[in-house]
Amino acid sequence: MIRAAASPGEVRVAAIDDLGLLDYAIWRPAAPDGVGDLHRGRVIARAPAMAGAFVAIAGADCFLPDSAVDGTPGAGQMLGVRVTRAAQGGKGPRLTARLDPEERALTGAGDMALIRRGPDAMRRMASLHPDAAVAVDDAALFASLRPSLGDRLVLVSAAFDDAIEAAVEALAEIRVALPGGASMSVHLTPALTAIDVDLGAATAARAGKERAQMAGNRALLPALARQIRLRNLSGAILLDLAGLSARKRKALGPDLAAALAPDPLQPRFLGFTALGLAEIVRSRGHPPLAECLGTPHAASLAALRHLAREIAARPGLAPVLSVAPALAAALDEDTIARADLARRAGRPLMLRTDRGLAPLGWRIEE
């Protein structure tokens, strides 16, 4: 089942299987990440040392690798390009100029322009799970999706129950509880993602400790792989399993590769380093979930989500939303979210900027 929980300016999309949360994505119509967008761009400059060129598209400067274009485009040349990787980790979007015939026709001669948007998170999830029913909890969203998803759609009163909400909220945490009292910690750096595993008290007994550590790590690998997928961790990933010498850890290599295999992005287990760290590489495309959550825009939409719930629970309420300046600026830019709240509430958003709040702070006042 795919479940889409709509709130002002945002749709949280979750795929659920027998084990719980399998895939998760956020769709913000006013702030698409751009992956799949088709543009007509202009080459700004060649970058021979980087084996590519910088290309300007509508709203961003991007990088086009030489391996993703035929020939050697010169500065000033117009090109049809598609975004293959969103801006993330402080780096701009990445492009390809290898287009199919239809895309080449659409991006023919003309000025720099956005030609066509790529698929949104809702449709990507539906494509990833083509046999899954899609439950949505907003009539307007239901109507907009009906032409493309047809009979797969189901209108429900609430797409997320308490268990799904709890699982989604846990994805924002650095420390993650794992089965059997174990845990993992996820740390994103500009160069790589580091994951540390702690088995907790499960292997505290001295007798048979090494055997218990091996069994404990092996049992956790499917949950670790699922967290990598849910959080959309990508690029270089280093995994530090709990206990065990570097030599002993090698026995877990086949199990780790098997745990990663169901991931549609096909992450590769490369082996263990001399320190015993498992090396994994996973394709970059959409930004990691952590980058989507820790922004003023994300915080402002979370505030609107809570405000919409308050208004739905108490129709006579006339609340004021007080927000930090950065959140107020984000809401000024996101006119879709404000209009969506007004549609739900039956009146415009009453917003107040409070410089005394934390940088991402907000509160609802009556």
C-alpha positions as CSV (number, residue, x, y, z in Angstrom):
1,M,0.0,0.0,0.0
2,I,1.1,3.5,-0.8
3,R,-0.2,6.2,1.6
4,A,-0.1,9.9,0.9
5,A,-0.6,12.2,3.8
6,A,-1.4,15.7,2.5
7,S,-0.9,18.9,4.4
8,P,-0.5,22.6,3.3
9,G,2.3,22.8,0.7
10,E,3.4,19.2,1.3
11,V,2.5,15.5,0.6
12,R,4.4,12.9,2.6
13,V,4.4,9.6,0.7
14,A,5.1,6.2,2.3
15,A,5.1,2.7,0.9
16,I,4.2,0.1,3.5
17,D,4.8,-3.6,3.4
18,D,4.4,-6.4,5.9
19,L,7.4,-5.2,7.9
20,G,6.3,-1.5,8.0
21,L,7.8,1.5,6.3
22,L,9.6,0.5,3.1
23,D,10.0,3.7,1.1
24,Y,9.4,7.3,2.0
25,A,9.5,10.6,0.1
26,I,8.3,14.2,0.5
27,W,6.6,16.1,-2.3
28,R,6.6,19.9,-2.0
29,P,5.0,21.4,-5.1
30,A,6.5,24.8,-4.5
31,A,10.0,23.5,-4.1
32,P,10.6,20.5,-6.5
33,D,14.2,19.1,-6.3
34,G,14.4,19.2,-10.1
35,V,15.5,15.6,-10.8
36,G,14.1,14.6,-14.2
37,D,13.4,18.2,-15.3
38,L,14.0,18.9,-19.0
39,H,15.8,22.2,-19.8
40,R,17.3,24.2,-22.6
41,G,20.5,25.4,-21.1
42,R,23.6,27.4,-22.0
43,V,27.2,26.4,-21.5
44,I,28.9,28.9,-19.2
45,A,32.4,27.5,-19.3
46,R,34.4,24.4,-20.0
47,A,36.1,22.7,-17.0
48,P,38.8,20.4,-18.4
49,A,40.3,19.7,-15.0
50,M,36.9,18.4,-13.9
51,A,36.2,16.6,-17.2
52,G,33.0,18.5,-17.9
53,A,31.4,21.9,-18.3
54,F,29.3,24.3,-16.3
55,V,25.8,24.9,-17.7
56,A,23.2,27.5,-16.7
57,I,19.6,26.4,-16.6
58,A,16.6,28.3,-15.3
59,G,17.3,28.9,-11.7
60,A,20.6,27.2,-11.3
61,D,24.2,26.7,-12.5
62,C,24.9,23.0,-13.0
63,F,27.7,20.5,-14.0
64,L,27.6,18.5,-17.1
65,P,30.2,15.7,-17.2
66,D,31.9,15.0,-20.5
67,S,30.7,11.4,-20.2
68,A,27.1,12.7,-20.4
69,V,27.3,14.6,-23.7
70,D,28.4,13.9,-27.2
71,G,31.2,16.0,-28.5
72,T,32.7,19.0,-26.6
73,P,30.2,21.9,-26.3
74,G,31.8,25.3,-26.1
75,A,31.0,28.3,-24.0
76,G,27.8,30.0,-25.1
77,Q,26.4,26.9,-26.8
78,M,22.7,26.0,-26.2
79,L,22.0,22.4,-25.2
80,G,19.0,20.3,-24.3
81,V,19.7,18.8,-20.9
82,R,18.0,16.8,-18.2
83,V,18.7,17.0,-14.5
84,T,20.0,13.6,-13.2
85,R,21.0,14.7,-9.7
86,A,19.5,17.4,-7.4
87,A,21.6,20.0,-5.7
88,Q,22.9,18.5,-2.5
89,G,25.8,18.6,-0.1
90,G,26.6,22.1,-1.2
91,K,27.0,21.1,-4.8
92,G,24.8,22.2,-7.7
93,P,22.6,19.9,-9.9
94,R,24.2,17.5,-12.3
95,L,23.0,17.1,-15.9
96,T,23.0,14.8,-18.9
97,A,22.7,15.9,-22.5
98,R,22.0,12.3,-23.7
99,L,18.3,12.7,-24.5
100,D,15.9,10.4,-26.2
101,P,14.4,11.6,-29.6
102,E,11.3,13.1,-28.0
103,E,13.4,15.1,-25.5
104,R,15.7,16.4,-28.2
105,A,12.7,17.6,-30.2
106,L,11.2,19.4,-27.2
107,T,14.5,21.1,-26.4
108,G,15.2,22.3,-29.9
109,A,16.3,25.9,-30.8
110,G,15.4,28.7,-28.5
111,D,16.3,30.6,-25.4
112,M,17.2,29.1,-22.0
113,A,14.0,27.7,-20.4
114,L,12.5,25.0,-18.3
115,I,10.7,22.7,-20.9
116,R,9.1,20.1,-18.7
117,R,9.1,19.1,-15.0
118,G,10.2,15.6,-14.0
119,P,7.9,13.2,-12.1
120,D,7.0,14.3,-8.6
121,A,7.4,12.1,-5.5
122,M,3.9,10.8,-5.6
123,R,4.2,9.5,-9.2
124,R,7.7,8.2,-8.6
125,M,6.4,6.1,-5.7
126,A,3.5,4.9,-7.8
127,S,5.8,3.8,-10.6
128,L,8.2,2.1,-8.1
129,H,5.3,0.0,-6.7
130,P,3.0,-0.4,-9.8
131,D,0.7,-3.0,-8.1
132,A,0.1,-1.1,-4.9
133,A,-3.1,0.7,-4.1
134,V,-2.7,4.4,-3.3
135,A,-4.5,5.9,-0.3
136,V,-4.8,9.7,-0.1
137,D,-6.5,11.8,2.5
138,D,-7.2,15.0,0.5
139,A,-10.0,15.3,-2.0
140,A,-8.2,17.9,-4.1
141,L,-5.1,15.7,-4.3
142,F,-7.3,12.7,-5.2
143,A,-8.8,14.6,-8.1
144,S,-5.4,15.7,-9.4
145,L,-4.0,12.2,-9.3
146,R,-7.1,10.4,-10.8
147,P,-6.1,10.9,-14.5
148,S,-2.7,9.2,-14.0
149,L,-3.5,6.7,-11.3
150,G,-7.1,5.8,-12.0
151,D,-8.6,2.9,-10.0
152,R,-5.5,2.5,-7.9
153,L,-6.6,5.6,-5.8
154,V,-8.5,5.3,-2.6
155,L,-9.8,8.3,-0.6
156,V,-9.4,7.9,3.1
157,S,-9.9,10.1,6.2
158,A,-6.3,9.7,7.4
159,A,-3.4,8.3,5.3
160,F,-1.0,7.9,8.3
161,D,-2.0,6.1,11.5
162,D,0.0,6.5,14.7
163,A,2.5,3.8,13.8
164,I,3.3,5.3,10.4
165,E,3.6,8.8,12.0
166,A,6.0,7.4,14.6
167,A,8.1,5.6,12.0
168,V,8.3,8.8,9.8
169,E,9.2,11.0,12.8
170,A,12.0,8.5,13.7
171,L,13.6,9.1,10.3
172,A,14.5,12.7,11.4
173,E,16.6,11.3,14.3
174,I,20.3,10.7,14.1
175,R,20.0,7.7,16.5
176,V,17.8,4.8,15.4
177,A,16.4,2.0,17.5
178,L,16.9,-1.4,15.9
179,P,15.4,-4.8,16.8
180,G,16.6,-6.6,20.0
181,G,17.7,-3.4,21.8
182,A,20.4,-2.5,19.3
183,S,20.7,0.9,17.7
184,M,22.5,2.8,14.8
185,S,23.7,6.4,14.5
186,V,23.8,8.1,11.2
187,H,26.1,11.0,10.5
188,L,26.2,12.9,7.2
189,T,29.4,14.7,6.2
190,P,30.3,16.5,2.9
191,A,32.5,13.5,1.9
192,L,30.5,10.5,3.1
193,T,27.8,9.1,5.4
194,A,29.1,7.3,8.5
195,I,26.9,4.7,10.2
196,D,27.8,3.2,13.6
197,V,26.1,0.2,15.0
198,D,25.7,-0.5,18.8
199,L,24.3,-3.9,19.8
200,G,23.5,-2.6,23.3
201,A,23.2,-5.2,26.1
202,A,22.6,-8.1,23.7
203,T,26.2,-9.2,23.9
204,A,27.1,-8.2,27.4
205,A,27.7,-11.7,28.6
206,R,31.3,-12.8,28.3
207,A,30.6,-16.4,27.4
208,G,30.1,-16.8,23.7
209,K,30.4,-13.0,23.1
210,E,32.0,-13.3,19.7
211,R,29.4,-15.7,18.5
212,A,26.7,-13.4,19.8
213,Q,28.2,-10.4,18.1
214,M,28.3,-12.2,14.8
215,A,24.7,-13.4,15.1
216,G,23.5,-10.0,16.3
217,N,25.2,-8.1,13.5
218,R,23.9,-10.6,10.9
219,A,20.3,-10.3,12.2
220,L,20.4,-6.5,12.0
221,L,21.6,-6.2,8.4
222,P,18.1,-6.1,6.8
223,A,17.1,-3.3,9.1
224,L,20.2,-1.4,8.4
225,A,19.7,-1.7,4.7
226,R,16.1,-0.6,5.1
227,Q,17.2,2.6,7.0
228,I,19.7,3.4,4.2
229,R,16.9,3.2,1.7
230,L,14.3,5.1,3.8
231,R,16.7,7.9,4.5
232,N,17.9,8.0,0.9
233,L,21.6,7.9,2.0
234,S,23.8,8.0,-1.1
235,G,27.3,8.4,-2.4
236,A,30.0,6.8,-0.2
237,I,28.7,5.1,3.0
238,L,30.9,3.6,5.7
239,L,29.3,1.1,8.1
240,D,30.9,0.3,11.4
241,L,29.4,-2.9,12.7
242,A,29.5,-3.7,16.4
243,G,32.4,-5.6,17.9
244,L,34.3,-8.3,16.0
245,S,37.8,-7.9,14.6
246,A,38.3,-6.6,11.0
247,R,39.1,-10.2,9.9
248,K,35.9,-11.7,11.4
249,R,33.7,-9.0,9.9
250,K,34.5,-10.2,6.4
251,A,32.2,-13.2,7.0
252,L,29.3,-10.8,7.0
253,G,30.0,-9.5,3.5
254,P,27.6,-11.9,1.6
255,D,24.8,-11.2,4.1
256,L,25.2,-7.4,3.7
257,A,25.2,-7.6,-0.1
258,A,22.0,-9.7,0.1
259,A,20.4,-7.2,2.5
260,L,21.1,-4.4,0.1
261,A,19.9,-6.2,-3.0
262,P,16.2,-5.3,-2.9
263,D,17.0,-1.6,-3.0
264,P,15.9,-0.2,-6.4
265,L,18.9,2.1,-6.5
266,Q,21.1,-1.0,-6.4
267,P,23.7,0.0,-3.8
268,R,27.0,-1.9,-4.0
269,F,28.9,-3.5,-1.2
270,L,32.6,-2.9,-2.1
271,G,34.2,-4.8,0.8
272,F,35.7,-4.0,4.2
273,T,38.5,-1.5,4.8
274,A,41.6,-2.4,6.8
275,L,39.8,-1.0,9.9
276,G,36.9,-3.3,9.3
277,L,34.5,-0.6,8.0
278,A,32.0,-1.8,5.3
279,E,32.2,0.3,2.2
280,I,28.9,0.9,0.3
281,V,28.2,3.1,-2.6
282,R,24.6,4.1,-3.5
283,S,23.6,6.3,-6.5
284,R,23.0,9.9,-5.9
285,G,19.8,11.5,-7.3
286,H,17.3,13.0,-5.0
287,P,18.7,14.7,-1.9
288,P,19.1,12.7,1.3
289,L,16.1,12.9,3.6
290,A,18.1,14.8,6.2
291,E,18.7,17.7,3.8
292,C,15.0,17.9,3.1
293,L,14.1,18.1,6.8
294,G,16.6,20.5,8.3
295,T,15.6,23.7,6.5
296,P,13.4,26.8,7.3
297,H,11.0,25.7,4.6
298,A,10.6,22.2,6.1
299,A,10.0,23.7,9.5
300,S,7.5,26.2,8.2
301,L,5.5,23.4,6.5
302,A,5.6,21.3,9.7
303,A,4.1,24.3,11.5
304,L,1.3,24.6,8.9
305,R,0.7,20.8,9.2
306,H,0.1,21.1,13.0
307,L,-1.9,24.3,12.5
308,A,-4.2,22.5,10.0
309,R,-4.8,19.7,12.5
310,E,-5.7,22.2,15.2
311,I,-8.2,23.9,12.9
312,A,-9.7,20.6,11.8
313,A,-10.1,19.5,15.4
314,R,-11.5,22.8,16.6
315,P,-13.4,24.5,13.7
316,G,-14.1,27.6,15.7
317,L,-10.5,28.2,16.5
318,A,-8.9,31.4,15.0
319,P,-5.2,30.8,15.6
320,V,-2.2,32.9,14.9
321,L,1.0,31.2,13.8
322,S,4.1,32.8,15.3
323,V,7.3,31.9,13.5
324,A,11.0,32.8,13.4
325,P,12.1,35.2,10.6
326,A,13.5,32.5,8.4
327,L,10.3,30.6,8.5
328,A,8.3,33.7,7.7
329,A,10.5,34.3,4.6
330,A,10.0,30.7,3.5
331,L,6.2,31.0,3.8
332,D,6.3,34.3,1.8
333,E,8.0,32.4,-1.0
334,D,5.7,29.3,-0.8
335,T,2.4,30.8,-2.0
336,I,1.1,27.2,-2.6
337,A,1.3,26.3,1.0
338,R,-0.5,29.5,2.2
339,A,-3.3,29.1,-0.3
340,D,-3.6,25.4,0.6
341,L,-4.0,26.3,4.3
342,A,-6.6,29.0,3.4
343,R,-8.6,26.4,1.4
344,R,-8.6,24.0,4.4
345,A,-9.3,26.6,7.1
346,G,-11.7,28.8,5.1
347,R,-9.7,31.9,5.9
348,P,-6.2,33.3,5.2
349,L,-3.2,32.4,7.4
350,M,-2.7,34.8,10.3
351,L,1.1,34.9,10.6
352,R,3.3,36.8,13.0
353,T,7.1,37.0,12.9
354,D,8.7,36.6,16.4
355,R,12.4,37.3,16.5
356,G,12.6,35.8,20.0
357,L,12.0,32.3,18.7
358,A,14.8,29.8,17.9
359,P,16.0,29.9,14.3
360,L,13.6,27.1,13.2
361,G,11.0,27.8,16.0
362,W,7.3,28.4,15.8
363,R,4.2,28.3,18.0
364,I,0.4,28.4,17.6
365,E,-1.4,31.0,19.6
366,E,-5.1,31.6,20.0
